[in-house]
Every structure is written in structure tokens, then in C-alpha cells.
Amino acid sequence: MKLKLLCLLLPMMSFCQEDLLAGTDTIAPNANVESAFKGLKIVNLESTKLAAKKDFYFIVAHRFGSIEGGFESFYGLDDAVTQLKFVYGVTDWLSVSAARSELAYDFASKIRLVPQNPAGSPVNLVGFASLGVNNKLKPSLYPKMNDEHRLIYVAQMLVSRKFSDKFSLELAPSFFHENFVLLEEQDNSQYAVGIGGRYKFAKRWSINMDYVAHLNRASGSPYRDPLSIGVDLETGGHVFQMHFTNAQPIHEAGFMGQAAGDWAEGNIFFGFNLLRVF
């Protein structure tokens, strides 16, 4: 199943202080290649884009409930998860962020290690690390729990290449460790590989997709690998990302490890990411 989804994904994938559109989409000789992705995320997966120095982003990420519930849940509108996130560009190669949703608090950093350059590296290399705090573990439900059980650690190496003005692709080997897991048979330390891409089909529009293969998911786990498909709309001051996904959690360990939906059964979630830069 994983191989089929990857085969499907690959061919279909065949902002700056004043204006997010000011980032060039052209590849200049001997200059670093910019704008492999317009959004800080592809859909759920982090992209190799960083906030520019002194840029401040406010991001609202929203995942409605499953559309499978039909009119009874108003096609998911009654069961939404919302994340509010702030990102700041400390330098052109380092950004930091803080976020909160009903499911987790999340504090992260993103570091550009190597830029794509025609005269140098053929790819962008960006490191991503985050510390999460599980917000679902309540003392009333888990009386023996302590604060250490809430902690979640994530580390990713994001490798992207902008092949043309229209097409970019990314690979994301990932590690995440949850001090508390719901399933006894699930290892606390977990491994995954993400792949995502962007294809720009109009001046302001692109189609984005990402998929994450969980490499050591417990055999009895009810969760599935997350697959997300959507579009980006670029406007003068923000990027608006609209998509469908089988993962309702938004923080990294949540969507990689706990995607409860099933595309084959129509158990998917509509969502959006709205990015505003100041």
C-alpha cells in the first residue's frame, strides 16, 4: 500500500516582508535557488522554506472533523482542531516558532545548512527540531502521570530540490520520540520518511502533496500513514493553503504517528493553513 501511494504521489508532483510574492521563481546562474516552496509547510510536512531575517509570521492551521460524519457533524465543522503558531526569522538561516493546539504545545527551530546553488549543492539541506508537550494527557485520566510523560521530541532532515520554476520535491527522514504512547506495543522512539512536492500550475496557484511512511508502527496500531493533497493560493500578504488529509493532528509527531483517517473509506479531514507575514 505504501509503495502504491508513493508511485501515485511522484508523477502528480511531475514572502518576504512586504509581499510574499516578491520571492523570485527563477533560477539565476551562480545564485542560491529560492522559493522551492512558498509556504513554511508543504501541507502537513515542514518545507525547506524559512522565515527571512526579522520576518514575523502568524499562522492559523485548521483541521475540521471527518467529512465521513455527514450532515450530523456538518461534514466535520463541529469537530475541528485549530493550531495558532508564531514564527520569527532570527537570521536568514535560522527561524524559531511556538505553537499551541488542543492536542499539543510545540516549540521548534529550523536551520538552513546548505542552500541549493547551481555552482554548489544541487539540493537544499535544512534541519528541523521541535519539543512538544502533549496537551491531551490529563491528570484526571492518568493519575500516575508526571510532566515528563508529556514531552515529545522531533528531529528531521529536510532535503529539497527546485527542478524548475514550477516543480519542487522534498524528502524528509524523520525521528520522533514520545515519552508516553497509547499502545503498549508501540516503541517510544519512532522513525519515518516523508516525501512531498509542489507543482505550480498558474501564477498564484500550486498543487501540493505530502506523504509520510511510518517505519516502525506497531502491528496492532489503528493509525495509518498520512497522505495530504491540497492547493496553495498566493496573495499579496499571505499564502492560503487548502487541503484534504487523513491526519487531523497538526503537530509533527501527531500527524506522522496518529493519522486516524482512511482515504479508501472516505474518512478524511478538510483543512487549511493561513500564513500572514509582518
C-alpha positions as a Markdown table, in Angstrom:
| # | Residue | x | y | z |
|---|---|---|---|---|
| 1 | Met | 0.0 | 0.0 | 0.0 |
| 2 | Lys | 2.8 | 2.4 | 0.9 |
| 3 | Leu | 4.6 | 1.7 | -2.4 |
| 4 | Lys | 1.4 | 2.3 | -4.4 |
| 5 | Leu | 0.8 | 5.7 | -2.7 |
| 6 | Leu | 4.4 | 6.7 | -3.3 |
| 7 | Cys | 4.1 | 5.8 | -7.0 |
| 8 | Leu | 0.9 | 7.8 | -7.2 |
| 9 | Leu | 2.4 | 10.8 | -5.5 |
| 10 | Leu | 5.6 | 11.2 | -7.5 |
| 11 | Pro | 4.2 | 11.8 | -11.0 |
| 12 | Met | 1.4 | 14.1 | -9.7 |
| 13 | Met | 4.0 | 16.4 | -8.2 |
| 14 | Ser | 5.7 | 15.9 | -12.1 |
| 15 | Phe | 7.0 | 36.0 | 1.2 |
| 16 | Cys | 9.4 | 38.4 | 2.4 |
| 17 | Gln | 8.4 | 41.4 | 4.5 |
| 18 | Glu | 6.3 | 43.4 | 2.1 |
| 19 | Asp | 5.0 | 40.8 | -0.2 |
| 20 | Leu | 5.2 | 37.0 | -0.2 |
| 21 | Leu | 5.1 | 37.1 | -4.0 |
| 22 | Ala | 8.4 | 39.1 | -4.0 |
| 23 | Gly | 10.3 | 35.8 | -3.7 |
| 24 | Thr | 11.6 | 35.0 | -7.2 |
| 25 | Asp | 10.6 | 31.9 | -9.0 |
| 26 | Thr | 13.5 | 32.0 | -11.4 |
| 27 | Ile | 16.9 | 30.2 | -11.0 |
| 28 | Ala | 19.7 | 32.7 | -11.5 |
| 29 | Pro | 23.2 | 31.5 | -12.5 |
| 30 | Asn | 25.6 | 31.1 | -9.6 |
| 31 | Ala | 22.9 | 32.4 | -7.1 |
| 32 | Asn | 21.2 | 30.4 | -4.4 |
| 33 | Val | 17.9 | 28.9 | -5.6 |
| 34 | Glu | 15.0 | 30.5 | -3.8 |
| 35 | Ser | 11.3 | 29.7 | -3.4 |
| 36 | Ala | 11.3 | 25.9 | -3.7 |
| 37 | Phe | 8.2 | 26.3 | -1.6 |
| 38 | Lys | 6.0 | 29.3 | -0.9 |
| 39 | Gly | 4.7 | 28.0 | 2.4 |
| 40 | Leu | 6.6 | 27.1 | 5.5 |
| 41 | Lys | 4.8 | 23.7 | 5.2 |
| 42 | Ile | 4.1 | 21.7 | 2.1 |
| 43 | Val | 0.8 | 20.6 | 3.6 |
| 44 | Asn | 1.5 | 18.9 | 6.9 |
| 45 | Leu | 5.2 | 18.3 | 6.3 |
| 46 | Glu | 7.7 | 21.1 | 7.0 |
| 47 | Ser | 9.1 | 22.6 | 3.9 |
| 48 | Thr | 12.7 | 23.9 | 3.4 |
| 49 | Lys | 11.4 | 27.5 | 3.4 |
| 50 | Leu | 12.5 | 29.6 | 6.4 |
| 51 | Ala | 11.2 | 33.0 | 7.6 |
| 52 | Ala | 13.6 | 35.7 | 6.4 |
| 53 | Lys | 15.6 | 37.7 | 8.9 |
| 54 | Lys | 13.3 | 39.7 | 11.2 |
| 55 | Asp | 10.1 | 38.4 | 9.4 |
| 56 | Phe | 7.3 | 37.5 | 11.8 |
| 57 | Tyr | 4.7 | 35.0 | 10.8 |
| 58 | Phe | 1.3 | 34.4 | 12.3 |
| 59 | Ile | -0.2 | 31.1 | 11.2 |
| 60 | Val | -3.6 | 29.7 | 11.7 |
| 61 | Ala | -3.9 | 26.0 | 10.9 |
| 62 | His | -7.3 | 24.3 | 11.0 |
| 63 | Arg | -8.4 | 20.7 | 10.6 |
| 64 | Phe | -12.1 | 20.1 | 10.6 |
| 65 | Gly | -13.5 | 16.7 | 11.7 |
| 66 | Ser | -14.0 | 13.8 | 9.3 |
| 67 | Ile | -16.3 | 14.5 | 6.4 |
| 68 | Glu | -17.5 | 10.9 | 6.8 |
| 69 | Gly | -19.8 | 12.1 | 9.6 |
| 70 | Gly | -22.0 | 13.8 | 7.0 |
| 71 | Phe | -24.7 | 16.3 | 7.9 |
| 72 | Glu | -24.9 | 15.2 | 11.5 |
| 73 | Ser | -21.5 | 16.8 | 12.2 |
| 74 | Phe | -22.0 | 19.3 | 9.4 |
| 75 | Tyr | -19.3 | 17.4 | 7.4 |
| 76 | Gly | -16.7 | 17.9 | 10.2 |
| 77 | Leu | -17.2 | 21.5 | 11.1 |
| 78 | Asp | -18.4 | 20.6 | 14.6 |
| 79 | Asp | -15.2 | 18.7 | 15.5 |
| 80 | Ala | -12.3 | 20.9 | 14.5 |
| 81 | Val | -8.7 | 21.2 | 15.7 |
| 82 | Thr | -7.0 | 24.6 | 15.5 |
| 83 | Gln | -3.4 | 25.5 | 15.9 |
| 84 | Leu | -2.1 | 29.0 | 16.4 |
| 85 | Lys | 1.6 | 29.5 | 15.5 |
| 86 | Phe | 4.1 | 32.2 | 15.6 |
| 87 | Val | 7.4 | 32.1 | 13.6 |
| 88 | Tyr | 10.3 | 34.5 | 13.7 |
| 89 | Gly | 13.3 | 34.8 | 11.5 |
| 90 | Val | 16.3 | 35.2 | 13.8 |
| 91 | Thr | 18.6 | 35.3 | 10.8 |
| 92 | Asp | 18.2 | 34.3 | 7.1 |
| 93 | Trp | 19.4 | 30.8 | 8.1 |
| 94 | Leu | 17.6 | 30.3 | 11.5 |
| 95 | Ser | 14.0 | 30.6 | 12.4 |
| 96 | Val | 12.2 | 29.7 | 15.7 |
| 97 | Ser | 8.5 | 29.1 | 16.4 |
| 98 | Ala | 5.9 | 28.5 | 19.1 |
| 99 | Ala | 2.5 | 26.9 | 18.6 |
| 100 | Arg | -0.5 | 25.6 | 20.5 |
| 101 | Ser | -3.4 | 23.4 | 19.6 |
| 102 | Glu | -6.0 | 21.4 | 21.6 |
| 103 | Leu | -3.6 | 18.5 | 21.2 |
| 104 | Ala | -0.2 | 19.9 | 21.9 |
| 105 | Tyr | 2.1 | 22.8 | 22.6 |
| 106 | Asp | 5.1 | 22.9 | 20.2 |
| 107 | Phe | 8.4 | 24.8 | 20.2 |
| 108 | Ala | 10.7 | 24.4 | 17.2 |
| 109 | Ser | 13.7 | 25.7 | 15.3 |
| 110 | Lys | 14.6 | 25.4 | 11.6 |
| 111 | Ile | 18.2 | 25.8 | 10.4 |
| 112 | Arg | 19.4 | 26.1 | 6.8 |
| 113 | Leu | 22.5 | 24.1 | 6.5 |
| 114 | Val | 23.2 | 24.1 | 2.8 |
| 115 | Pro | 21.3 | 26.2 | 0.1 |
| 116 | Gln | 20.7 | 24.9 | -3.4 |
| 117 | Asn | 23.1 | 26.6 | -5.8 |
| 118 | Pro | 23.8 | 25.9 | -9.5 |
| 119 | Ala | 27.5 | 26.3 | -8.7 |
| 120 | Gly | 27.4 | 24.3 | -5.5 |
| 121 | Ser | 24.9 | 22.0 | -3.9 |
| 122 | Pro | 22.1 | 20.5 | -6.1 |
| 123 | Val | 19.7 | 20.4 | -3.1 |
| 124 | Asn | 18.6 | 22.5 | -0.1 |
| 125 | Leu | 19.5 | 20.9 | 3.3 |
| 126 | Val | 17.5 | 22.2 | 6.3 |
| 127 | Gly | 17.5 | 20.8 | 9.8 |
| 128 | Phe | 14.3 | 20.9 | 11.9 |
| 129 | Ala | 13.9 | 20.1 | 15.6 |
| 130 | Ser | 10.9 | 20.5 | 17.9 |
| 131 | Leu | 10.0 | 20.0 | 21.5 |
| 132 | Gly | 6.3 | 19.2 | 22.0 |
| 133 | Val | 4.1 | 19.0 | 25.1 |
| 134 | Asn | 1.2 | 16.6 | 24.9 |
| 135 | Asn | -1.9 | 18.6 | 25.9 |
| 136 | Lys | -4.3 | 15.5 | 25.9 |
| 137 | Leu | -2.7 | 13.8 | 29.0 |
| 138 | Lys | -4.9 | 15.0 | 31.8 |
| 139 | Pro | -4.2 | 14.1 | 35.5 |
| 140 | Ser | -7.9 | 13.0 | 35.8 |
| 141 | Leu | -7.4 | 10.4 | 33.2 |
| 142 | Tyr | -3.8 | 9.4 | 34.1 |
| 143 | Pro | -3.3 | 10.0 | 37.8 |
| 144 | Lys | 0.2 | 8.5 | 37.8 |
| 145 | Met | 1.4 | 10.8 | 35.0 |
| 146 | Asn | 4.0 | 13.4 | 35.6 |
| 147 | Asp | 5.2 | 16.3 | 33.4 |
| 148 | Glu | 8.0 | 14.3 | 31.8 |
| 149 | His | 5.4 | 12.0 | 30.3 |
| 150 | Arg | 4.0 | 14.9 | 28.2 |
| 151 | Leu | 7.2 | 15.5 | 26.3 |
| 152 | Ile | 7.7 | 14.8 | 22.6 |
| 153 | Tyr | 10.9 | 15.2 | 20.6 |
| 154 | Val | 11.2 | 15.5 | 16.8 |
| 155 | Ala | 14.2 | 15.7 | 14.5 |
| 156 | Gln | 14.1 | 15.9 | 10.7 |
| 157 | Met | 16.5 | 16.5 | 7.9 |
| 158 | Leu | 14.6 | 18.3 | 5.0 |
| 159 | Val | 16.2 | 17.7 | 1.6 |
| 160 | Ser | 14.6 | 19.6 | -1.3 |
| 161 | Arg | 15.3 | 20.4 | -4.9 |
| 162 | Lys | 13.7 | 23.0 | -7.1 |
| 163 | Phe | 13.8 | 21.3 | -10.5 |
| 164 | Ser | 12.1 | 24.2 | -12.4 |
| 165 | Asp | 10.1 | 27.3 | -11.9 |
| 166 | Lys | 7.0 | 25.0 | -11.5 |
| 167 | Phe | 8.2 | 21.9 | -9.8 |
| 168 | Ser | 9.9 | 21.2 | -6.4 |
| 169 | Leu | 10.3 | 18.0 | -4.5 |
| 170 | Glu | 11.3 | 17.2 | -0.9 |
| 171 | Leu | 12.5 | 14.2 | 1.1 |
| 172 | Ala | 12.3 | 14.2 | 4.9 |
| 173 | Pro | 13.9 | 11.4 | 7.0 |
| 174 | Ser | 12.3 | 11.8 | 10.5 |
| 175 | Phe | 12.8 | 10.7 | 14.0 |
| 176 | Phe | 10.3 | 11.3 | 16.9 |
| 177 | His | 10.2 | 10.1 | 20.5 |
| 178 | Glu | 7.1 | 10.2 | 22.6 |
| 179 | Asn | 7.6 | 9.7 | 26.4 |
| 180 | Phe | 4.1 | 8.4 | 26.5 |
| 181 | Val | 2.5 | 6.2 | 23.9 |
| 182 | Leu | -1.1 | 5.0 | 23.9 |
| 183 | Leu | -0.3 | 1.5 | 22.7 |
| 184 | Glu | 2.0 | -0.7 | 24.9 |
| 185 | Glu | 3.4 | -2.4 | 21.8 |
| 186 | Gln | 4.4 | 0.9 | 20.1 |
| 187 | Asp | 8.1 | 1.9 | 20.6 |
| 188 | Asn | 8.5 | 5.3 | 22.1 |
| 189 | Ser | 11.2 | 6.1 | 19.5 |
| 190 | Gln | 9.7 | 6.1 | 16.1 |
| 191 | Tyr | 11.1 | 6.5 | 12.5 |
| 192 | Ala | 9.5 | 7.8 | 9.4 |
| 193 | Val | 10.3 | 9.1 | 5.9 |
| 194 | Gly | 8.3 | 11.9 | 4.4 |
| 195 | Ile | 8.0 | 12.9 | 0.7 |
| 196 | Gly | 6.3 | 16.0 | -0.6 |
| 197 | Gly | 6.1 | 18.2 | -3.6 |
| 198 | Arg | 4.8 | 21.4 | -5.2 |
| 199 | Tyr | 3.7 | 21.9 | -8.8 |
| 200 | Lys | 2.8 | 25.5 | -9.8 |
| 201 | Phe | 0.1 | 25.4 | -12.5 |
| 202 | Ala | -0.8 | 29.1 | -12.5 |
| 203 | Lys | 0.7 | 32.5 | -11.5 |
| 204 | Arg | -0.8 | 32.3 | -8.0 |
| 205 | Trp | -1.8 | 28.6 | -7.7 |
| 206 | Ser | 0.1 | 25.4 | -7.0 |
| 207 | Ile | -0.9 | 21.8 | -6.1 |
| 208 | Asn | 0.9 | 20.4 | -3.1 |
| 209 | Met | 1.1 | 16.9 | -1.8 |
| 210 | Asp | 2.9 | 15.1 | 1.0 |
| 211 | Tyr | 3.0 | 11.5 | 2.4 |
| 212 | Val | 4.8 | 10.0 | 5.4 |
| 213 | Ala | 5.8 | 6.4 | 5.7 |
| 214 | His | 6.0 | 5.3 | 9.3 |
| 215 | Leu | 8.7 | 2.7 | 9.5 |
| 216 | Asn | 8.2 | 1.0 | 12.9 |
| 217 | Arg | 4.5 | 1.4 | 13.6 |
| 218 | Ala | 3.1 | -1.3 | 15.9 |
| 219 | Ser | 1.4 | -4.1 | 14.1 |
| 220 | Gly | -1.9 | -3.6 | 16.0 |
| 221 | Ser | -1.9 | 0.1 | 15.6 |
| 222 | Pro | -5.2 | 1.7 | 14.4 |
| 223 | Tyr | -3.3 | 4.5 | 12.8 |
| 224 | Arg | -2.2 | 4.9 | 9.2 |
| 225 | Asp | 0.4 | 6.7 | 7.2 |
| 226 | Pro | -0.7 | 10.4 | 6.5 |
| 227 | Leu | -1.4 | 11.4 | 2.9 |
| 228 | Ser | -2.4 | 15.0 | 2.2 |
| 229 | Ile | -3.4 | 16.8 | -1.0 |
| 230 | Gly | -4.2 | 20.4 | -1.5 |
| 231 | Val | -3.6 | 23.7 | -3.2 |
| 232 | Asp | -1.8 | 26.9 | -2.4 |
| 233 | Leu | -3.1 | 30.4 | -3.2 |
| 234 | Glu | -0.5 | 33.2 | -3.1 |
| 235 | Thr | -1.8 | 36.7 | -2.5 |
| 236 | Gly | -0.1 | 40.0 | -1.7 |
| 237 | Gly | 0.3 | 39.4 | 2.1 |
| 238 | His | -0.2 | 35.8 | 2.7 |
| 239 | Val | -0.3 | 32.2 | 1.5 |
| 240 | Phe | -3.6 | 30.3 | 1.9 |
| 241 | Gln | -3.3 | 26.5 | 1.8 |
| 242 | Met | -6.4 | 24.4 | 1.4 |
| 243 | His | -6.2 | 20.6 | 1.5 |
| 244 | Phe | -7.7 | 17.2 | 2.4 |
| 245 | Thr | -5.8 | 14.8 | 4.7 |
| 246 | Asn | -6.3 | 11.7 | 6.7 |
| 247 | Ala | -4.5 | 13.2 | 9.7 |
| 248 | Gln | -6.3 | 15.6 | 12.0 |
| 249 | Pro | -3.4 | 16.4 | 14.4 |
| 250 | Ile | -1.2 | 19.2 | 13.2 |
| 251 | His | 2.0 | 18.9 | 15.3 |
| 252 | Glu | 4.7 | 16.8 | 13.8 |
| 253 | Ala | 4.5 | 13.7 | 16.0 |
| 254 | Gly | 0.7 | 13.8 | 15.9 |
| 255 | Phe | 0.2 | 13.7 | 12.1 |
| 256 | Met | 3.1 | 11.3 | 11.5 |
| 257 | Gly | 2.2 | 8.8 | 14.2 |
| 258 | Gln | -1.6 | 9.3 | 14.8 |
| 259 | Ala | -3.3 | 9.7 | 11.4 |
| 260 | Ala | -6.7 | 8.0 | 12.1 |
| 261 | Gly | -8.4 | 8.6 | 8.8 |
| 262 | Asp | -8.6 | 6.3 | 5.8 |
| 263 | Trp | -8.8 | 7.6 | 2.3 |
| 264 | Ala | -10.3 | 4.4 | 1.0 |
| 265 | Glu | -13.3 | 4.8 | 3.3 |
| 266 | Gly | -13.8 | 8.5 | 2.8 |
| 267 | Asn | -12.6 | 9.1 | 6.4 |
| 268 | Ile | -10.7 | 12.3 | 5.7 |
| 269 | Phe | -10.4 | 15.8 | 7.0 |
| 270 | Phe | -10.6 | 19.2 | 5.2 |
| 271 | Gly | -8.3 | 21.8 | 6.5 |
| 272 | Phe | -6.3 | 25.0 | 5.8 |
| 273 | Asn | -3.2 | 26.8 | 6.7 |
| 274 | Leu | -3.3 | 30.6 | 6.6 |
| 275 | Leu | 0.1 | 32.4 | 6.7 |
| 276 | Arg | 0.4 | 36.1 | 7.3 |
| 277 | Val | 3.8 | 37.8 | 7.4 |
| 278 | Phe | 4.7 | 41.1 | 9.2 |
